[in-house]
Amino acid sequence: MRILIVNYEFPPIGAGGGKASQKVAEKLVEMGHTVRVLTARPTQLYNLFGNLALLAGVGFWIYLAYIKINFGKDISDHGFTLLGTLLLLIGFILRNTALTWELMSPIRGLKPLEFINGVEVRRVPVARRRLDYSTIWEMGTFVASALWFGMRTLREFKPDVVHIFFAIPDGPIGWVWKRTHGVPYIISLRGADVPTDEVKRFATAYKFLRPVFRGLLKDADAVVSVSNGLRAHAEKSAPVPIEVIANAIDLSKFSPPLEKPAADTVRLLYVGRLVASKSPTVLIEAISLLQKMDVRPFTLEMVGDGAQRSDLEMMVIEHELNRVVTFSGWVEREQLVDVYRRADIFATATSWEGMPNTVLEAMACGLPVVGTDAPGMDQLVQNGVNGYLVPVGNAAQLADRLRRLINSDVERIRMGQESRKIAATQFSWDYIAAQYVDVYRRVTKSMKSEK
């Protein structure tokens, strides 16, 4: 089959949804399918606007000279001199800003076309400033760019099916292409694209986008969710049939260490975005409570970045946790496995998930998980088997469950082994990719029969 995957986030941009689309694409290629990915390439517009401002500024000065030479009139006192000079200044500032962006931006330099493990990746220009976060306006630039540049891809590639990751913002792309080219599409719901009050940064937008979301799910040829909890939330907005195909994990890459030296300090780990939907402030509150309990020495490493990082750093200072909590920022993918292997417990206070890849990665590396009963978590963590789940927002219970594991080497080891076992038996990419292929075949067969 010829499969076109559309995702506004794809490594190194984004988080779990981008990584999932990459693994699905690679497994599909291994199965003998031809796969192309259409994704984003952040491109700064400072240079373009800077050049336009410089041209306009030079144009004003040429116009002044032309009038002076040909008509003998001096119109500089009409404000043209000031306007021309101002445009030249703006042009130089914007061009310098463009140079700074090219030198310092962590998401610069992505190629428009490249092949990654047999997958053809096409990146279209978008306005995006950060690696871990995209505004609604920036998402909109991807939709517009993908619709424009994707027309050529559809003519050249002639996909049998389009796989849309994230109903919002990518769903409208499938809706348009279905009408212009008659190509069927499936939507994969990932978490933040489902209207809910838990994702605060999209709360206002979803008041207007909920009807769009409902229309997209009704129009799609198939809808897939990564967890039962996410499906339940989606069905509140759009009562349509939704299948569940979970995330998976690369078990050959994410694996427990062959040997872990004994240490006096128990190492807790959090990996993910530092944003409101992940509730990292609740985790810091739990650590503050934990420090006051009868517990062995411990540390918490927070890997990731986001809008709440500065607030979290202030909380750490206010609660006198400087020697306990460290912030590592984003870690390169190749180094992340070692971060998991050094840790003893994975901790999260998340309030909203589709199915968290970071929890799966931690489980594959043999870590017990202490987290919340947010949607998607209950499909990964079996309470009392490979970790503990507590109610969302309950810092006291989170601290208590962490204390239990910190103080018991036997329980940590047992639960860690169970985590690896669950990851290996239920969440392999081979199994997940095969499920998607079944959906693709059913959709294309249905489309052909309708014709």
C-alpha positions as a printed NumPy array, in Angstrom:
array([[  0.   ,   0.   ,   0.   ],
       [  0.978,   3.619,  -0.488],
       [  0.396,   5.435,   2.799],
       [  0.679,   9.178,   3.404],
       [  1.097,  10.181,   7.057],
       [  0.339,  13.791,   8.021],
       [  1.53 ,  15.173,  11.35 ],
       [  2.405,  18.753,  12.254],
       [  4.966,  17.322,  14.696],
       [  7.696,  14.874,  13.735],
       [ 11.091,  14.327,  15.412],
       [ 12.975,  16.37 ,  16.376],
       [  9.871,  18.585,  16.724],
       [  7.181,  17.818,  19.28 ],
       [  6.819,  14.983,  21.74 ],
       [  4.932,  11.691,  21.954],
       [  2.658,  12.064,  18.925],
       [  5.576,  12.834,  16.631],
       [  7.618,   9.888,  17.904],
       [  4.628,   7.578,  17.471],
       [  4.103,   8.625,  13.85 ],
       [  7.789,   8.009,  13.139],
       [  7.719,   4.489,  14.595],
       [  4.487,   3.612,  12.79 ],
       [  5.995,   4.825,   9.51 ],
       [  9.208,   2.832,  10.007],
       [  7.337,  -0.364,  10.865],
       [  5.063,   0.047,   7.837],
       [  8.147,   0.288,   5.615],
       [  9.563,  -2.872,   7.214],
       [  6.265,  -4.603,   6.372],
       [  6.757,  -3.731,   2.688],
       [  4.544,  -0.657,   2.357],
       [  5.563,   2.634,   0.726],
       [  5.289,   5.495,   3.193],
       [  5.63 ,   9.243,   2.871],
       [  5.371,  11.658,   5.818],
       [  4.222,  15.259,   5.43 ],
       [  5.285,  17.368,   8.379],
       [  6.546,  20.817,   9.428],
       [  9.796,  22.659,   8.768],
       [ 10.009,  25.783,  10.959],
       [ 11.049,  28.695,   8.791],
       [ 11.559,  32.215,  10.061],
       [  9.885,  35.04 ,   8.139],
       [ 12.163,  37.799,   9.427],
       [ 14.382,  37.626,   6.358],
       [ 11.451,  37.906,   3.945],
       [  9.871,  40.878,   5.694],
       [ 13.288,  42.45 ,   6.223],
       [ 14.006,  42.317,   2.498],
       [ 10.563,  43.753,   1.71 ],
       [ 11.144,  46.628,   4.147],
       [ 14.569,  47.353,   2.642],
       [ 13.145,  47.353,  -0.888],
       [ 10.339,  49.668,   0.159],
       [ 12.781,  51.996,   1.928],
       [ 15.113,  52.141,  -1.053],
       [ 12.068,  52.654,  -3.277],
       [ 11.018,  55.749,  -1.341],
       [ 14.51 ,  57.268,  -1.673],
       [ 14.587,  56.515,  -5.403],
       [ 11.156,  58.126,  -5.737],
       [ 12.41 ,  61.263,  -3.926],
       [ 15.441,  61.484,  -6.244],
       [ 13.263,  60.93 ,  -9.323],
       [ 10.876,  63.744,  -8.394],
       [ 13.791,  66.067,  -7.593],
       [ 15.665,  65.377, -10.855],
       [ 12.748,  65.323, -13.266],
       [ 10.405,  67.913, -11.776],
       [ 12.706,  69.993,  -9.601],
       [ 10.459,  69.51 ,  -6.583],
       [ 11.641,  68.689,  -3.093],
       [  8.95 ,  66.624,  -1.331],
       [ 11.136,  65.421,   1.519],
       [  9.144,  67.575,   3.921],
       [  6.032,  65.457,   3.188],
       [  7.317,  62.676,   5.415],
       [  8.768,  60.487,   2.656],
       [ 12.319,  60.938,   3.979],
       [ 11.302,  59.831,   7.457],
       [  9.242,  56.904,   6.129],
       [ 12.029,  55.722,   3.819],
       [ 14.609,  55.91 ,   6.613],
       [ 12.275,  54.082,   9.019],
       [ 11.688,  51.259,   6.523],
       [ 15.436,  50.883,   5.959],
       [ 15.993,  50.684,   9.713],
       [ 13.214,  48.101,  10.138],
       [ 14.676,  46.09 ,   7.27 ],
       [ 18.136,  45.964,   8.822],
       [ 16.692,  44.998,  12.234],
       [ 14.603,  42.173,  10.752],
       [ 17.529,  40.814,   8.726],
       [ 19.736,  40.798,  11.835],
       [ 16.954,  39.032,  13.741],
       [ 16.822,  36.432,  10.949],
       [ 20.576,  35.842,  11.262],
       [ 20.251,  35.435,  15.044],
       [ 17.435,  32.902,  14.566],
       [ 19.476,  30.893,  12.081],
       [ 22.436,  30.786,  14.458],
       [ 20.598,  30.072,  17.722],
       [ 17.239,  28.389,  17.078],
       [ 17.184,  24.704,  18.151],
       [ 14.787,  23.854,  15.289],
       [ 16.678,  25.449,  12.405],
       [ 18.196,  23.63 ,   9.478],
       [ 15.653,  20.861,   8.891],
       [ 15.73 ,  19.634,   5.291],
       [ 12.676,  19.899,   3.022],
       [ 13.254,  16.288,   1.938],
       [ 15.085,  13.441,   3.613],
       [ 14.879,   9.673,   4.041],
       [ 14.868,   8.293,   7.587],
       [ 15.091,   4.502,   7.914],
       [ 13.374,   4.058,   4.573],
       [ 10.654,   6.624,   5.234],
       [ 10.398,   9.589,   2.865],
       [  9.907,  12.712,   4.995],
       [  8.707,  15.915,   3.321],
       [  8.739,  19.046,   5.436],
       [  6.697,  22.105,   4.487],
       [  7.543,  25.63 ,   5.726],
       [  5.667,  26.826,   8.812],
       [  5.966,  29.588,  11.375],
       [  7.041,  27.876,  14.594],
       [  9.443,  29.168,  17.208],
       [  9.793,  26.371,  19.75 ],
       [ 10.664,  22.701,  19.717],
       [  8.173,  21.626,  22.384],
       [  5.234,  23.981,  21.877],
       [  3.1  ,  25.297,  19.042],
       [  0.52 ,  28.072,  19.251],
       [ -2.835,  27.747,  17.512],
       [ -1.724,  30.32 ,  14.939],
       [  1.449,  28.325,  14.251],
       [ -0.632,  25.165,  13.842],
       [ -2.758,  27.069,  11.346],
       [  0.327,  27.858,   9.263],
       [  1.003,  24.132,   8.978],
       [ -2.541,  23.447,   7.765],
       [ -2.251,  26.16 ,   5.101],
       [  1.238,  25.081,   4.042],
       [  0.362,  21.363,   3.959],
       [ -2.735,  22.022,   1.839],
       [ -0.689,  24.03 ,  -0.679],
       [  2.444,  21.87 ,  -0.905],
       [  0.503,  18.66 ,  -0.357],
       [ -1.325,  19.019,  -3.663],
       [  1.885,  18.124,  -5.485],
       [  2.477,  15.225,  -3.116],
       [ -0.978,  13.834,  -3.861],
       [ -0.381,  14.041,  -7.618],
       [  3.066,  12.439,  -7.421],
       [  2.628,   9.925,  -4.62 ],
       [ -1.006,   8.876,  -5.279],
       [ -1.605,   7.462,  -1.77 ],
       [ -4.131,   4.701,  -1.145],
       [ -4.933,   6.188,   2.252],
       [ -4.003,   9.244,   4.324],
       [ -3.262,   8.767,   8.028],
       [ -3.936,  11.985,   9.953],
       [ -2.274,  12.309,  13.349],
       [ -4.198,  14.795,  15.567],
       [ -7.761,  15.743,  14.582],
       [ -6.844,  19.319,  15.476],
       [ -5.012,  20.849,  13.671],
       [ -4.42 ,  18.244,  10.928],
       [ -7.946,  16.923,  10.387],
       [ -9.048,  19.643,   7.925],
       [ -6.247,  18.539,   5.577],
       [ -7.815,  15.091,   5.21 ],
       [-11.267,  16.64 ,   4.829],
       [-10.119,  18.817,   1.909],
       [ -8.119,  16.085,   0.16 ],
       [-11.02 ,  13.656,   0.361],
       [-13.072,  16.122,  -1.66 ],
       [-10.399,  17.283,  -4.09 ],
       [ -8.713,  13.924,  -4.757],
       [-11.133,  11.314,  -3.404],
       [ -8.525,   9.815,  -1.082],
       [ -9.822,   8.165,   2.145],
       [ -8.358,   9.228,   5.48 ],
       [ -8.238,   7.998,   9.047],
       [ -7.796,  10.213,  12.093],
       [ -5.596,   9.155,  15.004],
       [ -6.58 ,  10.921,  18.235],
       [ -3.539,  11.577,  20.409],
       [ -4.704,  13.548,  23.462],
       [ -4.625,  17.326,  23.276],
       [ -6.604,  17.26 ,  20.024],
       [ -9.716,  16.042,  21.886],
       [-11.836,  18.906,  23.338],
       [-11.624,  18.846,  27.117],
       [-11.358,  21.314,  29.98 ],
       [ -8.148,  19.591,  31.122],
       [ -6.044,  21.145,  28.345],
       [ -6.184,  24.733,  29.565],
       [ -4.272,  26.377,  26.718],
       [ -6.875,  25.226,  24.163],
       [ -9.951,  25.688,  26.36 ],
       [-11.087,  28.906,  24.66 ],
       [-10.335,  27.655,  21.16 ],
       [-12.282,  24.439,  21.697],
       [-15.448,  26.399,  22.406],
       [-15.372,  27.258,  18.707],
       [-13.587,  24.155,  17.401],
       [-15.831,  21.529,  19.001],
       [-18.286,  21.56 ,  16.037],
       [-15.291,  21.308,  13.679],
       [-13.967,  18.356,  15.673],
       [-17.368,  16.645,  15.519],
       [-17.626,  17.202,  11.771],
       [-14.138,  15.865,  11.106],
       [-14.717,  12.647,  13.052],
       [-18.015,  12.046,  11.264],
       [-16.38 ,  12.639,   7.879],
       [-13.272,  10.493,   8.475],
       [-13.341,   6.961,   7.066],
       [-12.067,   5.626,  10.402],
       [-11.183,   7.111,  13.791],
       [ -8.606,   5.612,  16.141],
       [ -7.816,   6.553,  19.744],
       [ -4.726,   5.597,  21.733],
       [ -6.664,   4.73 ,  24.909],
       [-10.119,   3.876,  26.22 ],
       [-10.151,   7.001,  28.369],
       [ -9.408,   9.266,  25.426],
       [-12.082,   7.513,  23.362],
       [-14.648,   8.173,  26.095],
       [-13.81 ,  11.903,  26.061],
       [-13.954,  12.047,  22.262],
       [-17.361,  10.347,  22.173],
       [-18.784,  13.143,  24.327],
       [-18.115,  15.587,  21.473],
       [-18.589,  13.223,  18.529],
       [-20.685,  10.062,  18.984],
       [-19.013,   8.048,  16.22 ],
       [-17.387,   4.584,  16.198],
       [-13.841,   4.899,  17.55 ],
       [-11.338,   2.05 ,  17.667],
       [ -8.512,   1.829,  20.193],
       [ -4.95 ,   1.182,  19.037],
       [ -2.47 ,   1.902,  21.791],
       [  0.978,   3.435,  21.528],
       [  3.95 ,   1.113,  21.544],
       [  7.627,   1.147,  22.379],
       [ 10.91 ,   0.149,  20.738],
       [ 11.851,  -2.695,  23.068],
       [ 15.274,  -3.188,  21.486],
       [ 16.255,   0.395,  22.264],
       [ 14.464,   0.95 ,  25.566],
       [ 15.583,  -1.853,  27.841],
       [ 16.711,  -2.231,  31.474],
       [ 20.411,  -1.919,  32.294],
       [ 22.336,  -5.165,  32.466],
       [ 23.478,  -4.182,  35.935],
       [ 22.549,  -1.297,  38.206],
       [ 25.007,  -0.506,  41.029],
       [ 23.497,  -0.16 ,  44.495],
       [ 23.126,   3.425,  45.696],
       [ 22.153,   5.073,  48.955],
       [ 19.974,   7.635,  47.16 ],
       [ 16.817,   6.59 ,  45.309],
       [ 16.502,   8.442,  41.994],
       [ 13.066,   9.61 ,  40.863],
       [ 12.541,  10.693,  37.261],
       [  9.992,  12.749,  35.334],
       [ 10.196,  13.109,  31.552],
       [  7.804,  15.326,  29.615],
       [  6.63 ,  18.827,  28.867],
       [  6.49 ,  21.257,  31.752],
       [  3.   ,  22.5  ,  30.953],
       [ -0.286,  22.778,  32.855],
       [ -1.85 ,  19.586,  31.448],
       [  1.051,  17.548,  32.907],
       [  0.549,  19.149,  36.373],
       [  4.25 ,  19.329,  37.267],
       [  3.388,  21.736,  40.117],
       [  1.501,  18.876,  41.83 ],
       [  4.597,  16.702,  41.509],
       [  6.741,  19.374,  43.17 ],
       [  4.142,  19.688,  45.959],
       [  4.311,  15.922,  46.457],
       [  8.115,  16.06 ,  46.636],
       [  7.872,  18.802,  49.258],
       [  5.526,  16.62 ,  51.346],
       [  7.709,  13.574,  50.775],
       [ 10.783,  15.328,  52.138],
       [  9.004,  15.77 ,  55.482],
       [  8.224,  12.044,  55.792],
       [ 10.287,   9.209,  57.187],
       [ 11.924,   8.284,  53.908],
       [ 15.306,   7.308,  52.506],
       [ 17.377,   9.948,  50.712],
       [ 16.035,  10.608,  47.225],
       [ 16.359,  12.987,  44.277],
       [ 14.056,  13.996,  41.436],
       [ 15.338,  14.747,  37.94 ],
       [ 12.908,  16.611,  35.675],
       [ 13.7  ,  16.147,  31.985],
       [ 11.867,  18.448,  29.593],
       [ 10.909,  22.063,  29.155],
       [  7.821,  24.214,  28.791],
       [  5.906,  27.292,  29.829],
       [  5.858,  26.376,  33.542],
       [  9.564,  25.778,  34.002],
       [ 10.331,  29.174,  35.575],
       [  7.388,  28.776,  37.98 ],
       [  8.588,  25.311,  38.93 ],
       [ 12.095,  26.571,  39.584],
       [ 10.62 ,  29.214,  41.886],
       [  8.597,  26.52 ,  43.704],
       [ 11.749,  24.483,  44.218],
       [ 13.474,  27.497,  45.8  ],
       [ 10.452,  28.365,  47.963],
       [ 10.166,  24.787,  49.271],
       [ 13.941,  24.53 ,  49.785],
       [ 14.252,  21.603,  47.379],
       [ 17.372,  22.834,  45.572],
       [ 19.402,  19.791,  46.604],
       [ 16.597,  17.385,  45.758],
       [ 15.153,  18.556,  42.426],
       [ 17.16 ,  19.212,  39.266],
       [ 16.007,  20.421,  35.837],
       [ 17.81 ,  18.894,  32.87 ],
       [ 15.885,  20.461,  29.984],
       [ 15.373,  18.409,  26.844],
       [ 17.751,  15.497,  26.432],
       [ 18.827,  14.136,  23.051],
       [ 16.895,  11.033,  22.048],
       [ 20.042,   8.915,  21.981],
       [ 20.887,   9.897,  25.561],
       [ 17.377,   9.475,  26.96 ],
       [ 17.715,   5.701,  27.381],
       [ 20.644,   6.217,  29.76 ],
       [ 18.561,   8.707,  31.748],
       [ 15.846,   6.087,  32.255],
       [ 18.387,   3.41 ,  33.153],
       [ 19.965,   5.571,  35.856],
       [ 16.593,   6.123,  37.535],
       [ 14.785,   3.917,  40.075],
       [ 11.183,   5.219,  39.886],
       [  9.241,   7.116,  37.232],
       [  6.91 ,   9.748,  38.713],
       [  4.211,  11.853,  37.059],
       [  1.254,  13.934,  38.242],
       [ -0.269,  14.373,  34.785],
       [ -3.926,  15.367,  34.566],
       [ -4.434,  14.666,  30.848],
       [ -2.934,  12.102,  28.482],
       [ -3.774,  10.127,  25.383],
       [ -1.305,   7.366,  26.141],
       [  1.997,   8.743,  27.476],
       [  5.043,   7.567,  25.529],
       [  7.365,   8.564,  28.352],
       [  5.608,   6.183,  30.745],
       [  5.909,   3.392,  28.169],
       [  9.605,   4.166,  27.732],
       [ 10.133,   4.062,  31.493],
       [  8.3  ,   0.74 ,  31.756],
       [ 10.366,  -0.749,  28.934],
       [ 13.488,   0.278,  30.863],
       [ 12.231,  -1.608,  33.927],
       [ 10.977,   1.267,  36.073],
       [  7.973,   1.121,  38.403],
       [  5.57 ,   4.022,  37.816],
       [  3.845,   6.238,  40.36 ],
       [  1.29 ,   8.439,  38.663],
       [ -2.331,   9.538,  38.45 ],
       [ -5.498,   7.932,  37.117],
       [ -5.577,  10.335,  34.146],
       [ -7.001,   8.913,  30.882],
       [ -4.581,   6.45 ,  29.316],
       [ -2.573,   5.804,  32.46 ],
       [ -4.759,   2.895,  33.594],
       [ -3.91 ,   0.983,  30.407],
       [ -0.22 ,   1.121,  31.315],
       [ -0.057,   1.019,  35.103],
       [ -1.794,  -1.762,  37.002],
       [ -2.259,  -0.525,  40.533],
       [ -0.09 ,  -2.534,  42.914],
       [  1.415,  -4.584,  40.068],
       [  3.883,  -2.342,  38.24 ],
       [  3.231,   0.864,  40.156],
       [  0.581,   2.979,  41.826],
       [ -2.124,   5.318,  40.56 ],
       [ -3.631,   8.107,  42.678],
       [ -6.439,  10.593,  41.965],
       [ -5.498,  13.525,  39.714],
       [ -4.322,  16.526,  41.743],
       [ -3.791,  14.603,  45.001],
       [ -0.236,  15.496,  46.02 ],
       [ -0.543,  13.835,  49.442],
       [ -1.404,  10.395,  48.042],
       [  1.252,  10.762,  45.374],
       [  3.846,  11.46 ,  48.075],
       [  2.646,   8.453,  50.128],
       [  2.957,   6.011,  47.202],
       [  6.385,   7.369,  46.358],
       [  7.42 ,   6.848,  49.992],
       [  6.34 ,   3.198,  49.85 ],
       [  8.502,   2.474,  46.836],
       [ 11.474,   4.527,  47.979],
       [ 11.62 ,   2.616,  51.257],
       [ 11.221,  -0.856,  49.699],
       [ 13.963,  -2.173,  47.417],
       [ 12.087,  -5.461,  46.964],
       [  8.881,  -3.779,  45.755],
       [ 10.788,  -1.47 ,  43.388],
       [ 12.55 ,  -4.389,  41.763],
       [  9.399,  -6.523,  41.544],
       [  7.29 ,  -3.725,  40.045],
       [ 10.071,  -2.772,  37.654],
       [ 10.193,  -6.332,  36.317],
       [  6.411,  -6.287,  35.884],
       [  6.662,  -2.995,  33.959],
       [  9.099,  -4.53 ,  31.488],
       [  6.915,  -7.621,  31.127],
       [  3.782,  -5.556,  30.382],
       [  5.622,  -3.377,  27.86 ],
       [  7.097,  -6.398,  26.071],
       [  3.865,  -8.397,  25.805],
       [  1.3  ,  -5.691,  25.077],
       [  3.021,  -2.721,  23.438],
       [  5.354,  -3.8  ,  20.622],
       [  5.398,  -1.683,  17.438],
       [  5.059,  -4.746,  15.196],
       [  1.692,  -5.546,  16.752],
       [  0.498,  -1.908,  16.666],
       [  1.538,  -1.336,  13.033],
       [ -0.28 ,  -4.512,  11.976],
       [ -3.467,  -3.181,  13.583],
       [ -3.168,   0.053,  11.599],
       [ -2.69 ,  -1.915,   8.375],
       [ -5.952,  -3.739,   9.064],
       [ -7.691,  -0.361,   9.366],
       [ -6.073,   0.929,   6.14 ],
       [ -7.198,  -2.146,   4.196],
       [-10.729,  -1.953,   5.507],
       [-10.98 ,   1.748,   4.634],
       [ -9.583,   1.388,   1.101],
       [-11.772,  -1.641,   0.429],
       [-14.841,   0.302,   1.568],
       [-13.896,   3.264,  -0.638],
       [-13.483,   1.018,  -3.705],
       [-16.821,  -0.691,  -3.108],
       [-18.577,   2.693,  -2.901],
       [-17.113,   3.671,  -6.267]])
